Amino acid sequence: MLTRDRNLILLIRVGNLILASFFFLAMLAGEAGCHSALSSAPPRLHHGPITIWEIVMDSITLVWFVGALGLFSRRRLPWIGSLIGVGASVCFFAACLLAIVRFHIYPNTDEGLFTDIRTVGFVVFALGMFTIPFALSLGLFIGLLKMRSELR
């Protein structure tokens, strides 16, 4: 039983580091103005003024990444940073899911949006694409809360 708990805690730490690394790389790519190969928009040659929202999101991502790295030292401060980052991730994916449901069930047009089969397929695809990361983030959040008693 003790080995199972240690493996679960190690899995939580590694999963947290992978998710934090993904968001950290996405933050760096966004700051550099990179676009994906599938994007039809031209690359940005300049960056507008920095907003408070960008500063807050970048600082949360940095705190989360440093906390995920420091979580292997079994200290309480990196755990708090990881908890803040995973909590922000849960809120982000939940907001994406709610926005998809709200804008496709209650559209701004007079006619219903679920009349076309392609639209229904898109909604199911979009919900599936955001449900998986939401479930992973929520599982990491619950795992981090359970691992609190293991820290010094």
C-alpha positions in Angstrom: 0.0 0.0 0.0 2.9 2.3 0.8 4.4 1.8 -2.7 1.1 2.5 -4.3 0.8 5.9 -2.5 4.4 6.8 -3.5 3.7 5.9 -7.1 0.5 8.0 -7.1 2.4 11.0 -5.6 5.1 10.6 -8.2 2.5 10.4 -11.0 0.9 13.6 -9.7 4.2 15.4 -9.6 5.1 14.3 -13.1 1.7 15.1 -14.5 1.8 18.5 -12.9 5.2 19.2 -14.5 4.1 18.1 -17.9 1.0 20.3 -17.8 2.9 23.2 -16.4 5.6 22.8 -19.1 2.9 22.8 -21.8 1.4 26.0 -20.5 4.9 27.5 -20.1 5.8 26.7 -23.7 2.5 28.1 -24.9 3.2 31.3 -23.0 6.6 31.6 -24.5 5.3 31.0 -28.0 2.6 33.6 -27.5 5.1 36.1 -26.3 7.3 35.4 -29.3 4.4 35.9 -31.7 4.6 32.4 -33.0 1.7 30.9 -34.9 1.0 27.3 -35.7 1.5 25.9 -39.2 -2.3 25.6 -39.5 -2.9 29.2 -38.8 -4.0 31.3 -41.8 -3.3 34.6 -40.0 0.0 36.3 -40.9 2.6 36.4 -38.1 2.6 39.4 -35.9 5.6 41.7 -36.5 4.9 43.8 -33.5 3.3 43.4 -30.1 0.8 45.9 -28.9 1.0 47.4 -25.4 1.2 44.8 -22.6 -2.0 44.5 -20.7 -2.7 43.6 -17.0 -4.3 40.4 -18.2 -1.1 39.3 -20.0 1.0 40.1 -16.9 -1.3 38.1 -14.6 -1.5 35.1 -16.9 2.3 35.1 -17.5 3.1 35.4 -13.8 0.6 32.6 -12.9 2.3 30.4 -15.6 5.8 31.2 -14.3 4.8 30.5 -10.7 3.1 27.3 -11.7 6.2 26.1 -13.7 8.6 26.9 -10.9 6.3 25.3 -8.4 6.0 22.2 -10.5 9.8 22.0 -10.6 10.1 22.6 -6.9 7.4 20.1 -6.0 10.0 17.3 -6.1 11.7 18.9 -3.1 8.5 18.2 -0.9 8.2 21.7 0.3 5.0 23.6 1.0 5.7 26.8 -1.1 6.1 25.0 -4.4 2.9 23.1 -3.6 1.0 26.4 -3.2 2.4 27.6 -6.6 1.4 24.3 -8.3 -2.1 24.5 -6.7 -2.5 28.1 -8.0 -1.5 27.0 -11.5 -3.6 23.9 -11.6 -6.6 25.8 -10.2 -6.2 28.4 -13.0 -6.0 25.6 -15.5 -9.2 24.1 -14.2 -10.9 27.4 -14.3 -9.7 28.0 -17.9 -10.9 24.7 -19.2 -14.2 25.0 -17.3 -14.8 28.5 -18.8 -14.0 27.0 -22.3 -16.6 24.3 -21.8 -19.2 26.6 -20.5 -18.6 29.0 -23.4 -19.0 26.2 -26.0 -22.2 25.1 -24.4 -23.6 28.6 -24.0 -22.8 29.8 -27.5 -24.0 26.7 -29.2 -27.2 26.0 -27.2 -28.2 29.7 -27.0 -27.0 31.3 -30.2 -27.4 34.9 -31.0 -29.4 34.1 -34.2 -33.1 33.6 -34.3 -32.9 30.0 -35.6 -31.5 27.2 -33.6 -27.9 26.2 -34.2 -28.5 22.5 -33.9 -30.3 22.2 -37.2 -27.2 21.4 -39.1 -25.4 18.0 -38.6 -22.0 19.6 -39.1 -22.6 22.0 -36.2 -23.6 19.1 -33.9 -20.5 17.3 -34.9 -18.4 20.4 -34.2 -20.0 20.8 -30.7 -19.4 17.2 -29.8 -15.8 17.5 -31.1 -15.1 20.7 -29.2 -16.7 19.4 -26.0 -14.5 16.3 -26.3 -11.4 18.3 -26.9 -11.9 20.4 -23.8 -13.3 17.7 -21.5 -10.1 15.7 -21.5 -7.8 18.5 -20.4 -10.5 19.6 -17.9 -10.6 16.1 -16.4 -6.8 15.9 -16.2 -6.6 19.3 -14.6 -9.3 18.5 -12.1 -7.7 15.2 -11.3 -4.3 17.0 -10.7 -6.0 19.5 -8.5 -7.6 16.8 -6.3 -4.3 14.9 -6.2 -2.5 18.0 -5.1 -5.0 18.5 -2.3 -4.6 14.9 -1.2 -0.8 15.2 -1.3 -0.8 18.1 1.1 -0.3 16.0 4.2 2.9 14.5 2.7 4.7 17.8 2.5 7.0 19.4 5.1 
